[in-house]
Amino acid sequence: MKVHLRERISKKTGRVTLYLEIYKGHKKNVNGSIEHIRDYEYLDYYLYLNPKSGVEKQHNKENKAAAEAVKAQKILEIQNGIYGFANTHRLNANFIDYFQKLTDERMRSSGNHGNWKSTLKHLKSYAGEKVTFKDVTIEFLEGLRQFLLYKVVVGENKGLSTNAALSYFNKVKAALNQAFEEKIINDNPAKRVKGIQPEETKREYLTLEEIKSLMSTECRYDVLKRAFLFSCFSGLRWSDIEKLTWREVKKLEGNYRIEFIQKKTKGVEYLDIHIEAVKYLGERDNDLEKVFKGLKYSSYMNVALTQWMVKAKITKPITFHCARHSYATYLLSKGVDIYTVCKLLGHKELKTTQIYTKVIDKKKLEAINVFDEIFS
């Protein structure tokens, strides 16, 4: 990016017109030829072509100085990121280091931090240890998308699932969105890159009988058992359960309510909970204390959850999030309308809740049961 002060003789007035030529670089056109990119800005200053008097010479001197000042201001504005160009120093900064910083900031976010950490690993495998912001182009992101979908190898020569690739790709786009907000970049290529379409997955859930079996089965960590069963009867996510404090647990006219800020959506939620869920909260403590002390996202907690399922003779691949699935599925199976379930789950959009209707679809069951009349 360069700015030049240029002069042009006006055929109409015979005077010299002053203007700025802003050179923005070059690109190849459709024919493969180099095409230079320039902008022009005409100034309100002119010079006498052949100054004859002292007044005209002084006029030329002052106008030339004023035009030079405008040029200097334009250069400063460009360096400060005005007119769509970010600071050159920032553009040359390492995007990998920036992504590492964002990952470290999410250290307290348990599972979310793990996703960012995995994304960073795959990003480095694709691009190496150093990629400047100006090198993160549409082509770079399209290449990353293909890399995540088809070239990453995990486990026993297996690739990433579509949804895992989607999650990692979205983390990179989120980092670029933040860089745009922080004015590190003034053009966000993530906005113009096609995303990865999610793949519909089977949502495992527990039946009421299986939940009852878990209630009567011992778990290695009591806090894990209480938290999981609380999720089964409240639908609260792991991230909101892990950070839940006693201040957020309210008793109103004999009923209990959780008033909290949902970690995923940042929205304020008011969740009424059943007395069965209250049982798993334990004895009330100081308002600032966590309800489920000692609950942490870790490999040993995950192992303990699996062992607990085995003891209860449950063979499904159950994760903590399946408790939330179980809550939603049970409500729908008992005829609770989908709008109410949507509100209880804290979903922003109804289409998110509609996924659960595929698990329990009473209309399909009623449709095939019409044949009962033939055999009755």
C-alpha positions as CSV (number, residue, x, y, z in Angstrom):
1,M,0.0,0.0,0.0
2,K,1.5,3.3,-1.1
3,V,0.2,6.8,-1.4
4,H,1.6,9.3,-4.0
5,L,0.8,13.0,-4.5
6,R,0.2,13.5,-8.2
7,E,-0.2,16.5,-10.5
8,R,-2.4,16.9,-13.5
9,I,-2.8,19.9,-15.8
10,S,-6.5,20.8,-16.3
11,K,-7.3,21.6,-19.9
12,K,-10.3,23.7,-18.7
13,T,-8.4,26.0,-16.4
14,G,-4.8,25.6,-17.4
15,R,-3.9,25.1,-13.8
16,V,-2.3,22.1,-12.0
17,T,-4.8,19.9,-10.1
18,L,-3.4,17.9,-7.1
19,Y,-4.7,14.5,-6.3
20,L,-3.7,11.4,-4.3
21,E,-2.9,8.0,-6.0
22,I,-3.5,5.2,-3.6
23,Y,-1.8,2.0,-4.8
24,K,-3.3,-1.2,-3.3
25,G,-1.3,-3.8,-5.0
26,H,-2.1,-6.0,-8.0
27,K,-4.0,-9.2,-9.0
28,K,-4.2,-11.4,-12.0
29,N,-7.2,-10.9,-14.3
30,V,-9.1,-13.6,-16.1
31,N,-6.5,-13.6,-18.9
32,G,-3.6,-14.1,-16.5
33,S,-2.2,-10.6,-16.9
34,I,-1.2,-8.5,-14.0
35,E,-3.8,-5.8,-13.1
36,H,-2.7,-3.0,-10.8
37,I,-5.2,-1.7,-8.3
38,R,-5.3,2.0,-7.6
39,D,-7.7,4.5,-6.1
40,Y,-7.6,8.3,-6.8
41,E,-8.7,11.1,-4.5
42,Y,-8.8,14.6,-5.9
43,L,-7.9,17.4,-3.5
44,D,-9.2,21.0,-3.2
45,Y,-5.8,22.4,-4.0
46,Y,-4.3,23.6,-7.3
47,L,-1.1,25.2,-8.5
48,Y,-0.3,27.8,-11.0
49,L,1.5,26.1,-14.0
50,N,4.0,29.0,-14.5
51,P,3.8,31.3,-11.5
52,K,4.7,34.8,-12.5
53,S,4.3,36.9,-9.3
54,G,5.4,36.5,-5.7
55,V,1.8,35.9,-4.8
56,E,1.4,33.0,-7.2
57,K,4.6,31.5,-6.0
58,Q,3.5,31.8,-2.4
59,H,0.1,30.2,-3.3
60,N,1.9,27.2,-4.9
61,K,4.1,26.8,-1.9
62,E,1.2,26.8,0.6
63,N,-1.0,24.6,-1.5
64,K,1.7,22.0,-2.1
65,A,2.4,22.0,1.7
66,A,-1.3,21.5,2.5
67,A,-1.5,18.7,-0.1
68,E,1.5,17.0,1.5
69,A,-0.2,17.2,4.9
70,V,-3.3,15.5,3.5
71,K,-1.1,12.8,2.0
72,A,0.5,12.2,5.4
73,Q,-2.9,12.0,7.1
74,K,-4.1,9.5,4.5
75,I,-1.0,7.3,5.2
76,L,-1.7,7.5,8.9
77,E,-5.4,6.5,8.4
78,I,-4.4,3.5,6.3
79,Q,-1.9,2.4,8.9
80,N,-4.6,2.7,11.6
81,G,-6.9,0.4,9.7
82,I,-9.3,2.9,8.1
83,Y,-10.7,2.3,4.6
84,G,-10.6,-1.4,4.9
85,F,-6.9,-1.9,5.6
86,A,-5.6,-3.2,9.0
87,N,-2.4,-2.2,10.6
88,T,0.4,-3.9,8.6
89,H,2.2,-5.0,11.8
90,R,-1.0,-6.8,13.0
91,L,-1.6,-8.5,9.7
92,N,1.9,-10.0,9.9
93,A,1.3,-11.4,13.4
94,N,1.1,-15.2,13.8
95,F,-2.5,-16.4,13.6
96,I,-1.4,-19.7,15.3
97,D,-0.2,-17.7,18.4
98,Y,-3.5,-15.9,18.4
99,F,-5.4,-19.1,18.3
100,Q,-3.2,-20.5,21.1
101,K,-4.1,-17.4,23.2
102,L,-7.8,-18.0,22.7
103,T,-7.4,-21.6,23.6
104,D,-5.6,-20.8,26.9
105,E,-8.3,-18.3,27.8
106,R,-10.8,-21.2,27.7
107,M,-8.8,-23.3,30.1
108,R,-11.6,-22.9,32.7
109,S,-14.2,-24.1,30.3
110,S,-13.6,-27.8,30.8
111,G,-14.9,-29.6,27.7
112,N,-14.9,-26.5,25.6
113,H,-11.2,-26.1,26.2
114,G,-10.6,-29.6,25.0
115,N,-12.3,-28.9,21.7
116,W,-10.2,-25.7,21.2
117,K,-7.0,-27.7,22.1
118,S,-7.8,-30.4,19.5
119,T,-8.6,-27.7,16.9
120,L,-5.2,-26.1,17.5
121,K,-3.5,-29.5,17.0
122,H,-5.2,-30.1,13.7
123,L,-4.6,-26.4,12.7
124,K,-0.9,-26.9,13.2
125,S,-0.9,-30.2,11.3
126,Y,-2.4,-28.4,8.4
127,A,-0.5,-25.1,8.4
128,G,2.5,-25.5,10.6
129,E,3.6,-23.3,13.5
130,K,3.4,-20.0,11.8
131,V,0.7,-18.5,9.5
132,T,0.2,-14.7,9.4
133,F,-3.3,-13.2,9.4
134,K,-2.8,-12.0,5.9
135,D,-2.2,-15.6,4.8
136,V,-5.5,-16.8,6.3
137,T,-7.5,-16.3,3.0
138,I,-10.6,-17.9,1.6
139,E,-8.3,-20.5,-0.2
140,F,-6.6,-21.2,3.1
141,L,-9.9,-21.9,4.9
142,E,-11.2,-24.0,2.0
143,G,-8.1,-26.1,2.2
144,L,-8.5,-26.5,6.0
145,R,-12.1,-27.6,5.5
146,Q,-11.0,-30.3,3.1
147,F,-8.1,-31.3,5.4
148,L,-10.5,-31.8,8.4
149,L,-13.0,-33.8,6.3
150,Y,-10.8,-36.1,4.4
151,K,-7.1,-36.0,5.5
152,V,-7.0,-36.1,9.3
153,V,-6.3,-39.6,10.7
154,V,-7.2,-40.4,14.3
155,G,-7.3,-43.7,16.2
156,E,-7.0,-46.8,14.1
157,N,-6.6,-45.1,10.7
158,K,-10.0,-43.5,11.0
159,G,-10.9,-40.0,9.9
160,L,-12.7,-37.4,11.9
161,S,-16.5,-37.6,12.0
162,T,-18.3,-35.0,10.0
163,N,-19.6,-33.3,13.2
164,A,-16.1,-33.3,14.7
165,A,-14.7,-31.6,11.6
166,L,-17.6,-29.2,11.8
167,S,-16.8,-28.3,15.4
168,Y,-13.1,-27.8,14.7
169,F,-13.7,-25.7,11.6
170,N,-16.2,-23.5,13.5
171,K,-13.6,-22.8,16.2
172,V,-11.2,-21.4,13.5
173,K,-14.0,-19.3,12.1
174,A,-14.9,-18.1,15.6
175,A,-11.2,-17.0,16.1
176,L,-11.3,-15.0,12.9
177,N,-14.6,-13.4,14.0
178,Q,-13.0,-12.3,17.2
179,A,-10.0,-11.0,15.4
180,F,-12.3,-9.0,13.2
181,E,-14.1,-7.6,16.3
182,E,-10.7,-6.6,17.7
183,K,-9.8,-4.8,14.5
184,I,-6.8,-7.1,13.8
185,I,-8.3,-7.8,10.4
186,N,-10.7,-5.5,8.5
187,D,-11.9,-8.2,6.1
188,N,-13.1,-11.5,7.5
189,P,-12.7,-14.4,5.0
190,A,-14.6,-16.7,7.4
191,K,-17.8,-14.9,6.3
192,R,-17.4,-16.0,2.7
193,V,-16.4,-19.6,3.2
194,K,-18.9,-22.4,2.9
195,G,-19.3,-24.3,6.2
196,I,-19.5,-28.0,6.9
197,Q,-23.0,-29.4,7.0
198,P,-23.8,-31.3,10.3
199,E,-24.5,-35.0,10.1
200,E,-27.5,-36.2,12.0
201,T,-26.5,-38.6,14.8
202,K,-28.3,-41.0,17.0
203,R,-29.2,-39.4,20.4
204,E,-28.9,-42.0,23.1
205,Y,-31.2,-41.7,26.0
206,L,-32.2,-43.7,29.1
207,T,-35.6,-45.1,29.8
208,L,-37.3,-44.5,33.1
209,E,-36.5,-48.0,34.1
210,E,-32.8,-47.5,33.3
211,I,-32.8,-44.3,35.3
212,K,-34.3,-46.2,38.3
213,S,-31.6,-48.8,37.9
214,L,-29.0,-46.1,38.2
215,M,-30.6,-44.6,41.2
216,S,-30.2,-47.9,43.1
217,T,-26.7,-48.6,41.8
218,E,-23.6,-47.4,43.5
219,C,-21.2,-45.0,41.6
220,R,-17.5,-44.5,42.4
221,Y,-18.0,-40.8,42.8
222,D,-21.2,-39.7,44.7
223,V,-21.0,-36.2,43.2
224,L,-21.0,-37.6,39.7
225,K,-24.0,-39.8,40.5
226,R,-25.9,-36.8,42.0
227,A,-25.1,-34.5,39.1
228,F,-26.0,-37.0,36.4
229,L,-29.4,-37.9,38.0
230,F,-30.0,-34.2,38.7
231,S,-29.6,-33.6,34.9
232,C,-32.0,-36.5,34.2
233,F,-34.7,-34.7,36.2
234,S,-33.9,-31.1,35.3
235,G,-32.4,-31.2,31.8
236,L,-29.5,-29.0,32.8
237,R,-26.3,-29.2,30.8
238,W,-23.0,-30.3,32.3
239,S,-21.5,-26.9,31.9
240,D,-24.3,-25.3,33.9
241,I,-24.4,-28.0,36.5
242,E,-20.6,-27.8,37.0
243,K,-20.7,-24.1,37.8
244,L,-24.1,-24.1,39.6
245,T,-23.9,-22.2,43.0
246,W,-26.4,-22.2,45.9
247,R,-27.2,-18.5,45.1
248,E,-28.9,-19.7,41.9
249,V,-31.1,-22.2,43.7
250,K,-34.3,-20.5,44.8
251,K,-37.3,-21.7,46.9
252,L,-40.5,-20.0,46.0
253,E,-43.7,-20.8,47.7
254,G,-42.7,-24.4,48.2
255,N,-41.4,-24.9,44.7
256,Y,-37.8,-24.8,43.6
257,R,-36.3,-22.9,40.7
258,I,-32.8,-22.5,39.2
259,E,-32.1,-18.9,38.1
260,F,-28.9,-18.8,36.1
261,I,-27.0,-17.5,33.1
262,Q,-26.8,-20.3,30.5
263,K,-23.1,-20.8,29.7
264,K,-23.7,-21.9,26.1
265,T,-26.1,-19.1,25.0
266,K,-25.2,-16.5,27.7
267,G,-29.0,-16.0,28.2
268,V,-30.7,-15.7,31.6
269,E,-32.8,-18.8,32.4
270,Y,-35.5,-19.5,35.0
271,L,-35.8,-23.3,35.3
272,D,-38.5,-24.8,37.6
273,I,-37.3,-28.2,38.9
274,H,-39.2,-31.2,40.3
275,I,-38.8,-32.2,43.9
276,E,-37.1,-35.4,42.7
277,A,-34.3,-33.3,41.2
278,V,-34.0,-31.3,44.4
279,K,-33.0,-34.4,46.3
280,Y,-29.8,-34.7,44.4
281,L,-28.6,-31.1,45.2
282,G,-27.5,-32.2,48.7
283,E,-27.4,-30.0,51.8
284,R,-27.5,-26.3,51.3
285,D,-24.3,-24.4,51.7
286,N,-23.0,-20.8,51.5
287,D,-24.5,-18.9,48.5
288,L,-21.2,-18.6,46.8
289,E,-20.3,-22.3,47.1
290,K,-20.8,-24.7,44.2
291,V,-23.7,-27.1,44.6
292,F,-21.7,-30.1,43.1
293,K,-18.3,-29.6,44.8
294,G,-15.6,-31.8,43.2
295,L,-17.3,-32.3,39.9
296,K,-14.7,-31.8,37.2
297,Y,-14.4,-32.8,33.5
298,S,-11.7,-35.5,33.5
299,S,-10.9,-38.9,32.1
300,Y,-11.3,-40.6,35.5
301,M,-14.8,-39.1,35.8
302,N,-15.7,-40.4,32.3
303,V,-14.4,-43.9,33.2
304,A,-16.4,-43.8,36.4
305,L,-19.5,-43.0,34.5
306,T,-19.0,-45.9,32.1
307,Q,-18.3,-48.3,35.1
308,W,-21.5,-47.1,36.8
309,M,-23.5,-47.9,33.6
310,V,-22.0,-51.4,33.4
311,K,-22.9,-52.0,37.1
312,A,-26.5,-51.0,36.3
313,K,-26.5,-53.4,33.4
314,I,-26.9,-50.6,30.8
315,T,-25.0,-51.4,27.6
316,K,-25.7,-48.2,25.7
317,P,-22.8,-45.8,25.0
318,I,-23.9,-43.2,27.6
319,T,-22.2,-39.8,28.1
320,F,-23.2,-37.2,30.6
321,H,-25.1,-35.3,28.0
322,C,-27.4,-38.3,27.5
323,A,-29.0,-37.3,30.8
324,R,-30.3,-34.2,29.1
325,H,-31.5,-36.2,26.2
326,S,-33.3,-38.5,28.6
327,Y,-35.1,-35.6,30.2
328,A,-36.3,-34.2,26.9
329,T,-37.3,-37.5,25.5
330,Y,-39.3,-38.5,28.6
331,L,-41.2,-35.2,28.6
332,L,-42.2,-35.5,25.0
333,S,-43.2,-39.2,25.5
334,K,-45.6,-38.1,28.2
335,G,-47.3,-35.6,25.9
336,V,-45.6,-32.3,27.1
337,D,-45.9,-30.0,24.1
338,I,-42.7,-29.2,22.2
339,Y,-42.9,-25.5,22.9
340,T,-42.8,-26.1,26.7
341,V,-39.9,-28.6,26.3
342,C,-38.1,-26.0,24.2
343,K,-38.4,-23.4,27.0
344,L,-37.4,-26.0,29.7
345,L,-34.2,-26.9,27.8
346,G,-33.3,-23.3,27.2
347,H,-33.2,-23.7,23.4
348,K,-33.3,-20.5,21.4
349,E,-34.9,-22.1,18.4
350,L,-37.7,-24.7,18.2
351,K,-35.9,-26.6,15.5
352,T,-33.2,-27.6,18.0
353,T,-35.9,-29.3,20.2
354,Q,-37.5,-30.9,17.2
355,I,-34.6,-33.3,16.9
356,Y,-35.9,-35.1,20.0
357,T,-39.3,-35.7,18.3
358,K,-37.5,-38.2,16.0
359,V,-36.8,-40.4,19.0
360,I,-40.3,-40.4,20.3
361,D,-42.8,-40.0,17.5
362,K,-46.2,-41.1,18.8
363,K,-47.9,-40.3,15.5
364,K,-45.8,-43.0,13.7
365,L,-46.7,-45.5,16.4
366,E,-50.4,-44.6,16.2
367,A,-50.3,-45.0,12.4
368,I,-49.1,-48.6,12.5
369,N,-51.5,-49.5,15.3
370,V,-54.5,-48.9,13.0
371,F,-54.0,-52.5,12.0
372,D,-55.1,-53.6,15.5
373,E,-58.7,-53.3,14.3
374,I,-58.2,-56.2,11.8
375,F,-57.1,-58.6,14.5
376,S,-59.3,-57.6,17.3
